[in-house]
């Protein structure tokens, strides 16, 4: 896909969203159902994934860890955004690898220490780019990728969150 094709694809959407802002609001959904052992099944839209305990919490390593999935979602979103932005601003990428890594202190999630946080204490995102673009263009590419990456922005600017439950009898 080139920049013109991307503009042609997105232009009607941008116009619609400017004229009818409510049509730009979409609710994305995910669902997990309990499965064998201490695991759950998640439909990704393209495959069925079994999520379970990380080995550091007693898992056997056969199921994916939700923390890994969060980092994978970040890397995927940043990669797609990077590719779209590069296309839009005319930066040729011969190759690119997007890496996400995060630090977890499993004492928190296992209730071993109230001082240890539950969740990531730090997340880092890396872009390894193979391009002949000048440093200024590369800097702009990364800046715009960060600005428009949904998962990255959601992690940086925590959205309002609610938790509820229902009981079936």
ZIPEFEN-V221859 format. One record per run of one state. SS is the DSSP state (@ for helix, = for strand, . for the rest). FROM is the first residue (numbers start at 0). LEN is the number of residues. Records with the same first field share a line. If there is no record, write none. Layout:
SS->FROM-LEN  FROM-LEN
This chain:
.->0-2  19-1  24-7  35-3  43-4  52-2  57-6  64-1  89-5  104-1  109-10  130-4  148-1  156-13
@->2-17  20-4  54-3  65-24  105-4  134-14  149-7
=->31-4  38-5  47-5  63-1  94-10  119-11
